[in-house]
Amino acid sequence: MPDELIVSTYDASCRRCPRLATFLDEVRAAHPDYHCLPVPPFGDPHARLLVVGLAPGMHGANATGRPFTGDYAGILLYETLHAHGYASSAVSRTQHDPLTLVDCRITNTVKCLPPENKPVPREVKNCQPYLVADLASVPDGGAILALGRIAHEATLDALRLRRASYPFAHGARHDVGKGRALFDSYHCSRYNTNTGRLTAGMFDAVFEAIDAHLRRKRA
């Protein structure tokens, strides 16, 4: 990866978490054509918007090597990013497609695939230095979107802010210093969208709030 910022927030050889490293080895044996490594951030290294997800999906980002690419959770995310002018396409299938992000970057709280899509607290903590580097690149006045409670709490921990002072709630907005704002949304997972816990309208409203904070005009 030629970009210095992306290199500083990513280590393809990282095996800090024994459970995750072992699981990736097992998945690689079953799917030798999958990425099966930590998944790097994707997008504009100087973006004002950083989207923080949970972790790569088995047959999505873990397979393709790009966040939210090839899995169900990416459908609503990329459609909404495109609608708000942050993505060149509404569909993200492989890391080799021509999709680009504009003024936006996507990362994950845990960069390796966890069993049953559930990282344990120690794994979130082990991956924190990468998230700290991701967040450090968000400029003054920028925005951070946390997809789900775990991403929200990991972001607060990485920013050294008290969780109790910034409770998670869908649609919440928190001032986190230097003019930056942390926005919360339910995760755009299959479960949340299929059950109606998160609708396209609800997700769009969060992005409307982000656009207002960044003073972006929707095309």
ABEGO torsion letter per residue (X at the ends): XABAAAAAABBAABAABAAAAAAAAAAAAABAABAGBBBBBBEBAABABBBBBABBBAABAAAAGBBGBGBAAAAAAAAAAAAAGABABABBABAABABBBBGBBBBBABABBBBGGBBBAAAAAAAAAAAAAAAAABBBGBBBBBBEAAAAAAAAAAAGBBAAABBBBBGBBBBAEGGBBBBBBBBABAAAAAAGABBAAAAAAAAAAAAAAAGBBBX
